[in-house]
Amino acid sequence: MHRSISRRAALAGAITMVAAPALRRVTAAEPLLLRCSLDTVPTHTRNAIVRDYLWKIESAADGFIKYQLFESGQLFPDAQIGKALLQGQVEMAIPGSWGLTGIVPDADFFQLPCLYGRPIELVHRVIDGEPGRLVARQIEQKLNARVIGPWLDLGPFNWYSTSKPLKSFDDLKGLKIRNNGGAGQAWRTRFMGAVPNTTPLPNVALGLSQGTFDGLITTNETIASAQFWESGVRHALEDRQFTGEYIPIFSLEFWQKLPPELQKAFTDIWHKNIADYRARMAAAQARARDVVLAHGINIVVPSAEELAAKRQEMMSHQRYLATLSRIAPEMLTALAAELRAG
């Protein structure tokens, strides 16, 4: 009993307001197992945030659940997490949207030229608005899942290379570039004159070291947390080509085993903390950029005019890319409405 009271007290008001109904002693003969899979390394800020959230909900559940966090792709890379959720092999995941595009093609809308190089404020309006809701509804329908709230920023994706300096977009020509998956990243890579490669994140360090590819599309935080300078990364072209977003998902089978008060508490805890979680991710990207520079990676930043010109150049291909990516007309309409509102 003392341990239970201490754990509640440690929440110090962060949960008390949102989880009060759940703290009315919900018991189970055996704790309900909650397995969560991440493919990023333990030092990645996504992992720290998910650990914080899992601790909060386990504390709010007061013995009803017990979580297990599997990191570094121990169970599944993000590209396989949709299938794992559907088959009941994990109860929770927070995959990058790019890892779901094979099941929910609309999740690849970030790759459309209209969002190339856009500021985070516009991205938030899109993902918190109708485009985000469209994707969430499809995830819930196709994966028998529950999306519990607003998405978590990873941050802006850029180009990185090993031996060839990246001083301009022309320097990408001929390079073999690894991406996270989805038709959109592969299309943009070809548009730049490079050759796309898709490799699961846990295998990227070896691929870079062995020269399987010449560079990759990722974020400063991922470069820093995985210490990819040790695998040969030396150059970056920081074009903020798209903002990576993680989507918080529970399997519906697990969700329906929770009493209504815990469903509400788990949702409320996420909503209460998402602003702080997004701020922590932004701070992590800023710190990571300093770390990347400190480890000798040269970063070139295209001007706002160069980014706008490149976006305009790509816009003539947007309809083609949407068709290639199987992005629905409803998504294009919702995106256009959000962009007009901005």
C-alpha positions, 0 to 999 in steps of 0.5 A: 500500500505504501508503494502505491501511495508513493507512486501516486505522490510522485506524479505531483499533480501532472496526473492527479487532475486528468487521472483521478477517476483511474486512481480509484483502485482498479484491480486485476488478478494479473497486470495486463501486459503492455508491450511497446516497440520502438526502433530508435536507440535508448538515447533518442528523445522519442524513447525518453518521452515514451518511457515517461508516458508509459510510467505515467499511465502505469502509475495511473493504472495502479497495478492494472497494467505492467509495461515492457518497452522494447527499444532499438528494434528488438521486436520490430522496426517501424516499417513492420509495426502496423502488421505487429499491432494488427496481429496482436504482437504489441499493444502500443507503438508510436511509429513514424508516419512513413512506417505506415504508408504501406497500410495507410497510403495517406500517411505519406502526405508529408512528402507532397511538394506543397509541404516541402521546407515548411515551418513547424507551425504550419505542420502542426496546423495540418496534423492537428487539423483534418489531414491528421484526422483523416489519417488517424481514422484510417489507422483505426479502421485498418489496424483495429487500433486506437490513436490516442491524440495529437502526434509527436514531432520528430523534427525536420528531415535533411540530406546527409552524406559520407564522403561527398560534400553537399554544398548544393542540391546538384551534389546529390546527383548520383548518390545512393541515399537511404530513406525510411520508406514510402513512395514519397521519399523515393520520388524526391530522391530521384527528383534530385538525381539520386538513387533511393534505398530503403533500409531499416534503421537498426541496419543503417550504421552497418550499411553506411560503414560498408558503403551500401549507400552514400548517405541518408535522409534523416534528422539531426537527432537521429544522427546524434543519438545513433552517432552516425559520424562513427559510420562515416557521415561527414556532410549535411544539406539542411533543407527541412524537406519534411517534418517527421511525425510519430503517431501514438497508437494502442491496439484495439484489443488491448484498449477494449480491455481497459475500464472506461476510466483508464481509457480516459486517463491514458488519453488525458495524460497524453493530451496534457503532456503533448505540448511539453513532449513536442517542446522536448523534441524541438529542444533535442533537435537543437541540441543534436544539431550542435552535437553534429557540428561538434563531431565535424559534420559540415551543415549547409543551409539553403536559403529561403529563396532556394527552398521556395524555388525548389518547392515550386519546381516540384509542385508541377509533379504533385498530382503525379506523386499523389497518384504514385503514393495512392494519396486520396483526393480527400486528403489533397482537398484537406491539405489545400484547405489548411494551406489556404487558411495559413 
